[in-house]
């Protein structure tokens, strides 16, 4: 999800030649491998950002989970709604070649997730970071392509500031900032210094697993010195009755992020789940819901959730309160 569009003012903060170099060397090519250094020539495969064999296993019914689909449908325009997604497609992205995908994520793909293991905690966050970089780059390519098509059709001139061109530049900057953020994780991964990032970990209990999340986003209205304060969020069902929630931060973001998330981190169970629901709906698009849990939601509740989620796409972070936004 485009959580927040980075402002044009950011362009003045960064050397434009560095941004240009990123896109010439690595950026505007999809299906490239995002392994550290981004020099791998392998073609990225479609792989899960949420573990398929155990986590999605706890959510899926008849091989499907529920996810939010976004598409343009003829005269209806943008349509956003929950729909069935095959578990083999759910939460996937083309971020790493086969070799790097299996090398980097082997421990969390072949073993049950261990919330006490620094490597496991790091890797689920790393996957959220890589998935967000991929989403930013993909959006940049699509927007830039649309702008170039408008120029070819004579709708835009291409030689002066135009809305679609400005939009493309904003996304290029967002991709660059996300790439720069990922480089911090790359360094920690290469050195196997998993304690270079910190986490808040807590558990949710439930009658049955409700959802899974793997996402990187900007904390509510919080800026550091030269970038938004970012948070990686993973919500992973461990058993039928327990899920783990992992928030991950870079050292320079931790204090501000924790302050922003104080309500989620410190509230009692019901409030915590409600505030976590709002974090997910405000900031994350990479989440899936268990169909059995989804079937317990009334049509009004589904409409409320979809409307809230849709509005965040166009208006950013929303503060409206409604108990029907409770996802658990
Ligand atoms: Zn690779």
Boltz pocket constraint, residues with backbone or C-beta under 6 A from the ligand:
constraints:
  - pocket:
      binder: B
      contacts: [[A, 33], [A, 34], [A, 35], [A, 40], [A, 41], [A, 42], [A, 96], [A, 97], [A, 98], [A, 99], [A, 100], [A, 101]]
      max_distance: 6.0
